[in-house]
Amino acid sequence: MRFYEVVVGSDSGPQRHLRVASPTDAQAADAAAPLMRAHEAILSIRESPDDGLQQADAPPPKTQAEELAPSTPGMAAKS
């Protein structure tokens, strides 16, 4: 798991820095989405070095399998 700093807000307005844990930068956007406010956009995503003291503002994003499991009948039978 890597740590990413996601800057949200607007180019001409206030900006906020969110720190999220994610396997990829694309999934970092998914992890930051629940923390975003109305009318905010993702302005940048960059990886932060893990110094062992990193704390994330949000949990890692769910994988596609985790998101589909509740609606996939075959997965319910295997559980």
HUZI-V404796 format. One record per pair of residues at least 24 apart in sequence whose ideal C-beta (glycine too) atoms are under 10 Angstrom apart, sorted by the first residue. I is the first residue (numbers start at 1). GAP is how many residues later the second one is. D is the distance in Angstrom with one decimal. If there is no record, write none. Layout:
# HUZI-V404796
I;GAP;D
I;GAP;D
This chain:
# HUZI-V404796
1;49;8.5
1;53;9.6
1;55;9.1
1;59;6.3
2;25;9.6
2;26;8.1
2;45;5.7
2;46;8.0
2;47;9.4
2;48;7.0
2;52;9.4
2;58;9.9
3;25;8.8
3;44;7.1
3;45;4.5
3;46;7.9
3;47;5.5
3;48;9.3
3;51;4.6
3;52;8.9
3;53;6.7
4;24;3.8
4;25;8.8
4;27;7.9
4;28;8.1
4;40;9.9
4;41;5.6
4;42;6.7
4;43;5.6
4;44;6.3
4;52;9.0
5;27;9.7
5;39;8.1
5;40;7.5
5;41;5.5
5;42;8.0
5;43;5.1
5;52;10.0
6;25;7.9
6;26;4.1
6;27;9.4
6;29;8.5
6;30;8.9
6;36;6.1
6;37;8.5
6;38;7.4
6;39;5.2
6;40;8.4
6;51;8.9
6;52;9.3
7;25;9.4
7;33;10.0
7;34;9.8
7;35;7.4
7;36;4.5
7;37;4.6
7;38;7.7
7;39;8.3
8;24;6.6
8;25;9.4
8;27;7.7
8;28;5.3
8;29;7.9
8;32;4.6
8;33;6.8
8;34;5.6
8;35;6.5
8;36;9.1
8;37;9.8
9;27;9.2
9;28;8.8
9;30;9.2
9;31;5.6
9;32;7.4
9;33;9.1
9;34;6.2
10;29;7.3
10;30;7.1
10;31;6.5
10;33;7.8
11;30;8.6
11;32;7.0
13;26;8.6
13;27;8.9
14;26;9.2
15;25;8.9
15;28;6.5
15;29;9.3
16;24;7.6
16;27;9.6
16;41;9.6
17;26;9.9
17;27;9.6
17;40;9.0
18;24;9.3
18;27;9.7
18;38;8.8
18;39;5.0
18;40;7.1
19;29;6.8
19;35;7.0
19;36;6.9
19;37;5.5
19;38;5.2
19;39;8.4
20;25;9.0
20;28;9.6
20;36;5.3
20;37;6.3
20;38;5.1
20;39;8.4
20;40;7.5
20;41;8.1
21;27;9.9
21;29;9.3
21;33;7.6
21;34;9.2
21;35;4.3
21;36;9.3
21;37;7.9
21;38;7.5
21;39;4.9
21;40;9.0
22;25;9.4
22;34;8.7
22;36;9.2
22;37;9.9
22;38;5.7
22;39;6.0
23;37;7.4
23;38;8.5
23;40;8.7
24;37;9.3
26;35;9.4
27;33;7.6
27;34;4.7
27;35;9.3
27;36;8.6
27;37;10.0
28;30;9.6
28;32;9.2
28;33;7.8
29;32;8.5
30;28;9.6
30;30;9.1
30;31;3.9
30;32;8.0
30;37;9.8
31;25;7.8
31;26;8.8
31;27;5.1
31;28;7.2
31;29;6.0
31;30;4.4
31;31;9.3
32;25;8.1
32;26;6.5
32;29;8.9
33;25;8.7
33;28;8.3
34;24;6.3
34;25;9.0
34;27;9.3
